[in-house]
Amino acid sequence: MRRIRKLGEQESDDPLQGVANFFDIGIVFALGFLLSLIAYIGIPEIMQRDDVTFVKNPGTREMEIIQKKGKKMERYRVTRESLSGDGVRLGTAYRLKTGEVLYVPEE
């Protein structure tokens, strides 16, 4: 005798059928997390703008300045070396108690 299936009745003996839905939900959750992380870091701004400057670890010995001009990226590191050379005096720089540097140009 042939059994007639009713509307809404499922005929499956696979015990892992419900796990597939959890996998789909996990993929959607991971993709959402990845997109929010990219937006938080600001990667779209780096890719779209032509000229960007970042200061990494400001005020520490490991401070780096990263500049992007067009498609060229340059990386500068802070050193304790003092430089000298010939030229003219351009002004004076003062460090305030707050850590800010104030530059006063010569007239």
RALINKA-V58884 format. One record per backbone hydrogen bond with DSSP energy under -1.0 kcal/mol. NH is the residue of the N-H (numbers start at 1). CO is the residue of the C=O. E is the energy in kcal/mol with one decimal. If there is no record, write none. Layout:
nh=(NH | NH)
co=(CO | CO)
e=(E | E)
This chain:
nh=(9 | 17 | 23 | 24 | 25 | 26 | 27 | 28 | 29 | 30 | 31 | 32 | 33 | 34 | 35 | 36 | 37 | 38 | 39 | 40 | 41 | 42 | 43 | 46 | 47 | 48 | 49 | 52 | 54 | 56 | 60 | 63 | 64 | 65 | 66 | 67 | 68 | 69 | 70 | 72 | 74 | 76 | 78 | 92 | 94 | 96 | 99 | 102 | 104 | 106)
co=(6 | 14 | 19 | 20 | 21 | 22 | 23 | 24 | 25 | 26 | 27 | 28 | 29 | 30 | 31 | 32 | 33 | 34 | 35 | 36 | 37 | 38 | 38 | 42 | 43 | 44 | 45 | 68 | 66 | 64 | 57 | 60 | 56 | 76 | 54 | 74 | 52 | 72 | 50 | 69 | 67 | 65 | 63 | 104 | 102 | 100 | 96 | 94 | 92 | 90)
e=(-1.6 | -1.0 | -1.9 | -1.9 | -2.1 | -2.2 | -2.1 | -2.1 | -2.4 | -2.5 | -2.2 | -2.3 | -2.3 | -2.3 | -2.3 | -2.2 | -2.1 | -2.1 | -2.1 | -2.0 | -2.2 | -1.6 | -1.4 | -1.4 | -2.1 | -1.8 | -2.2 | -2.0 | -3.0 | -3.1 | -1.4 | -1.3 | -2.3 | -2.6 | -2.8 | -2.6 | -3.3 | -2.9 | -2.1 | -2.0 | -2.9 | -2.9 | -1.6 | -2.5 | -3.2 | -3.1 | -1.7 | -3.6 | -3.3 | -2.8)
